[in-house]
Amino acid sequence: MQPGTHFSFGDHKEYGFVVSFTSSIPQHLAHWFLEREQFEPVPGEPGLYRLSEPERDGVRRTRQAVHDLRRRGYIVQADIRLNSADTASPPRPVRPNGFQERRSRLALAAAGRTTQRSTPPTTSLPSARPIPPEPTYAPTVHLTALPGGRSR
């Protein structure tokens, strides 16, 4: 087993698809992850878990568990037929429908600057009052002087 391995998946004659965990991961955390991946503890075998209902698409479900744990950052060792990295499906062919080119053009357009000027946003709230225009003339205020100087 590689140093730093967290989980080890394999086949067992009696239990089917099994997984065990190493001491580099806490037992309660390994138990929590494996139960969510539909593995159950094997009675009488501490640290060993088997896939529940292995006849129901067991290889795919085990590969998915390997993939999920690796995606979470754990180091997983698996038999060749259970290793999702080695047995990945071939890449799907790309259809020449122009979708990718259109997407690239849209991405370039969105990343660039626009030459158009933006208009200020208008409010369409019914309670908003319009702001009156500023006067074009300066209003004159006439002050009258009081006779006798200051008043107290």
Stockholm file with secondary structure:
# STOCKHOLM 1.0

chainA/1-152         MQPGTHFSFGDHKEYGFVVSFTSSIPQHLAHWFLEREQFEPVPGEPGLYRLSEPERDGVRRTRQAVHDLRRRGYIVQADIRLNSADTASPPRPVRPNGFQERRSRLALAAAGRTTQRSTPPTTSLPSARPIPPEPTYAPTVHLTALPGGRSR
#=GR chainA/1-152 SS CCTTCCEEEEEETTTEEEEEECTTSCHHHHHHHHHHTTEEECTTCTTEEEESSTTTTHHHHHHHHHHHHHHTTCCEEECGGGCTTTTCCCCCCCCCSSHHHHHHHHHHHHHSCCSSCCCCCCCCCTTCCCCCCCCSSCCCCCCCCCTTSCCC
#=GC SS_cons         CCTTCCEEEEEETTTEEEEEECTTSCHHHHHHHHHHTTEEECTTCTTEEEESSTTTTHHHHHHHHHHHHHHTTCCEEECGGGCTTTTCCCCCCCCCSSHHHHHHHHHHHHHSCCSSCCCCCCCCCTTCCCCCCCCSSCCCCCCCCCTTSCCC
//
